[in-house]
């Protein structure tokens, strides 16, 4: 089966990473590459590391060129996707790697992003545990999350999670599903690679500013991914929960390591790890790490490393996740959702081996 594919935003980091994964996919055939700022440019001139697509010429956006395709990935900054996705409605399957279709709450969208709120699409996190299946998973009666996978199968409109959202959600989801953390505050600190800020040239992203610098940003409740994390954890069964999140740019191109702390009431590390094993033990793209996760082993892959433990002196839970922000954090998640939407194995074409 051959699925014709277009990528809008193909010159950006996320779009080019989607192209890299699809260049070796056995069923997805990249036909059209779109980027308004790079129209007329040979794709290989921007991305010499993807020789399979090097001779394709980047096109301007034209509805007719995309509407006849089977599948279109959109990888644009927030507020830019909606016009494209609206124009393609009723045509190809569309997978949006931007933020425009993630949030269910109009109020949260307007508070953190601003502008018109778009309808939330099916959410591209197959591993997301829903509260009504948590007991079956934790007891071993059900091997892994199933509800979200059923939603994504045959979906025609999919929203890819934010990269930081994926890291924090995967870190905390088993603890929330098990009821170890159901309300109160989570404190998340994330070391984030510079590619998460996009490919556009900005003074603070230049090598002279970045190579010897560690820079926190969007602290004290300002980060746009906060309401999406809350939305996910409430799907898992959380009540009123707050997220205090501080991402920190570190001098590496790719990767996220999230460290999340939350108070618990008498939970032991062994109980906690049993819950994490029940939730993630059958997940092919999530590795339960015996040691603290590091970004190096997952860079270039669609995998995540997760670890969790409890400080017996304080009762504070610490959970950690390592992902590639362009892999499981964006492009690999998009391809995983596309695989499900077209009835393929969800790991088909996704890189499992790292580059270290």
C-alpha angles and dihedrals in degrees: 000000000000119000116197112225139195127190120205112199091028094157094061126086095257095044094048091048090053087051091050092054094044092048088076099032113121096220109024112084114194107219105158131036116190130191121147095205093050102036111149093024122123107247092225091059089064097034111029089165091072103063094165090070098028098115097050114111117227111241134208116248112280121166094212093055091054104033092068092056126095097228136018127190116202116202107175136130118273114285092027101077099063096071091051096044092047091053091052097046112133092018127076127001104271125208113190116203091185129084100254098099103032106086123073094192117082090196093054091048093052093045097050104026111013128209129073117342115232127207114274113247131209106297119242100223106103091179093060108126115219117214093241092059098040096094092050091050095045092049092049095244089115119040099211145344110306108165096071092044090055089051092052097046108100091357116155099194119044133175118206116219123246113264096241089045091057092050095050095039093052090047095054107025099093092047091051094043090052092050094244089122116025106144142003124059136327118203112207127184117184132191104211132191120233096247087074087073092061135244100283115114112252128164096244091049096055116111093246089060099036109040097072099024138094111197129185117205142177094022130160097047098313102113114111093221094066098088091047091054090049090048091054096046091049089055085056091053106273119146124205102346131168127205122209105193132181118179117195123201110225127188099266128098100226139021144063129221112189122195113192126186128193136164118250133185111240099320115153125218090244092054090047094049091049088058092048091049091050093050100040105023094098097037111112095201099045120073120196101220121213088207133042108292120253129196097228098076093050101042109118093019140093092233132109129207117213132187132173137181143157128235103231091205096056106018089233116147118219119195126180136193132187120196139153104253089215093043119044085000095063128334101038089046089052092051092045089056091046090052090054093045091056096041098254128132103282093233095051111132095001115130111244100176121073129222100243 
